């Protein structure tokens, strides 16, 4: 749960308390890839009730999904007996749809978790049962790493930095230290160190089973810190210090680092860069303190369209639709390896509505914004930020030798009312302009919509809604300033079903723009 009324104080205090790093340090650079690893979270299953066809129609190629150990091995037997039937069907659906999966492994069986009811499913495994978990991981990787599934990405727990499941519930991981717990005990590993040791043991075994498999650090929340929130601010340092102590050729014992970002906490990260860029930059500098230079992924980013009526945070379809292209464009600017939107379909039991689709399968404006973003960003290489105007935030890309731009009015702080528009001047004779919802317009030099009188320059009006610009696009039969209606995707009949307990964290789960919802278990 992330409470907006504490945000300003929390942000101020923890900027002071976070480990000292310079906001001006250069961010880690990754090679741009034409095929963008962008996608969505699906809850519980991969089927039409989770918007499978709508995800395909929107250009989704990556899906994050949960695999619960307790579903597969609920009873301890020797030799181990696994029931893969649920995940066989879900992962086959994903393969048939052309999805790449990021599989988040969580959900300890009761016989394997420590003797602490709040932590049993989400936290440390009993020491003598860790080899059983390693064997389970090897079995999963061996089964699903080959055709027809071809799963190559394995994440260990969700938000493992949760240290207070007693008050905040099972978030899919709870390996952090609680506020009232002693952090360091002589001769004992604390919970973050036990997570690190699990990474160390799993990493080598997974690589031996499938050298192409990628082991992911569990996506950390790394904000809403204790004592007000559940997350352990020293979790990451404890994990990394332990792994560095082990060292060795396989250090740091993960292939991809992974974090979550929700804009309710952007004030905490803005000193290091705008929005999710600032958080990525800070975390990279933290990793560099341990001589780690790994790809960084963002496996949860989202903004709900609805929240509690008493919440002073503003919720609307329009605000969420605006945020979709901002999140993915900033993800490219931050050189993130993956960006996953949370989530594909609304949880019908929650007051917070994160989905691109409503619970009955109806597309929201955010779905159209997502589909437009996937179309506009596909096959691009990142060039850099738009410069020259303090009123405009934008990012430049290239595709097929032509420059493309996405831009909007700066939103720090987020305006409560529409801002006055600004002009972005580009060097072009024709601009193809696509709204964040997919409406297409052409502006010719000196024609309708050109706000700059100079020849060879076009002034484009920028407002709060993001807009995609293609400079000097291929010739069209009749360039026109008349918008083309946005096409509504044809979705298959939607049959709402109860959410499966598979892949559901259980108990309070998702944070809103300023809160947390309840998981539909």
Steps between C-alpha positions, in 0.01 A plus 500: 500500500639839406336785681508829311450711814843389626669546165659840544648416840612154394661635184691768692621266772612220274682719252709588803531141622569323171864403442699794370527508122520791261195576284739613228671164460471368145227236456592155382470472122348199325500430131170594341306211351246535219256248652374663815460272803186677620197324635238451768436314823233231486352380824446135571478366147568571134166474323215710367384594849838665540472678165721268294370598153482868594864483608598341169302762303679775691842372399596342831795266483585460868282383789589472867325218683533320833591139567425385854715222637214396730275436198749261346635323808238543776612185682855400578574157358813303418562495214336836432159489332414803285162598355568729204159481334384856575823659381529270199174644370578862588852494357382320186245779445783749534716316250214473250443876531867574437566634850833492676445429869654641813411241763492618860551206733346536845255324733693269732311184597408486867751221554788709365448847646639607837290464814351848474145513369535845344823408320443133425384540139692810397823499694796295611504128437604268777869432461457127457236558228707735282637204297138405424438848363814479289383163365158651427659787308711258297187297420308811393783634285555160339130457423418849377831605351442288189237485225211564496540738797851644461494689830837660570434760771462400864440751778540401866210642699312827466602801709725292726597819685165486684600470864163541665254234382351512849329834429511516119447142391658267247614703199658200329821540696594586859873463550554841656565565868204630700535831688502330841730211402868482580682534168830332576537202731841338557533179305166538318401626159229762506208475257659710221816291528292186474344637182850567368607148587195362319595701191851360522385140522229530236715686248754228436239225493279687253793577272603134504146399402467765227799721419267739316277554803509844661472524878332823612536676830146521640341836415558722801264776605778712656272775626223540759768407748459397861377593753203651313508241225605135471819528297843449651731786392813289570383188317690570179823585680482190718440277196776655293753503784441129559532414131818706466644316796450172313636645176609243246456467126119503521478817711254676540287183454231667293482606135243781519430742782137591542296773667145638521383855458172677577475876445360567848865494610658700221589788735745263666682432173474829311832627643664227292295540181137523392258237623612141448826618340613644831435178687679292237797734511521485878479121510769467234729712711423279800596192297817670384600529865528120489673493158184367335414610148197295400193585291221662701134413439177660617243227551224707656395848400143622494245756598141408590203659331290473815567516871319568826264799477654641820850491351631849415708351220331560163393194303356495151514317170661807345785526752588131471487513120742792509739312725528190280722651226694698760590183689624309196682796347674570827582131523685525170674817613608320817644216287287243681518147368126438553195707594183323620171682552299397805250365401306371198152461656336671798461297815121503552539469878733797544416868537819578303461438127839456334397312189522600136169314475207520736407180681234427234761525223406849378806696384578817693662804338820369660476192277490719190793699638691176560422367155606830341819502704593146398442592136694825512794373702547169319822475302645825632841584638526754777685821405463725802278754673331794331684818598435870462182551702454480875126465441521181294619154598571278203719224361647440156518170314599384156318250281582418141736797487234752609481687825202440728409695813258453787429815701269652760495795736715453808300352786712559809299575702198349335264783402150503647363692200600506131825685436548761227631330187857540380657480155760241405685604185643222283697507178274332246284560197225262617418362844280201559342554841331218691316575823556279801166332418587435136344791310718588199559848352745634242649849525681648199753782516298822470170311512220470751635426846855631435581744779836616363519743206848396386551283196623153582375523859171381643367615834294225665261585782574295813256466788448268796412204276810326359537507123715290264673681213659346193716750312493487120300176477473306173277676245128449540241543224328798660646649818215639702446680825175312557536249784450136418265326746667270748421139425353302785656153513264212446519287811377143530204431727615564855400254769581627849624222725607486858869576543702188563696482822793413276698813439312701764708637781215480750388755758572871445690519174518791258586855572287769347616838389468555871388171652479124471225270394404151604602197300206295367597175661 
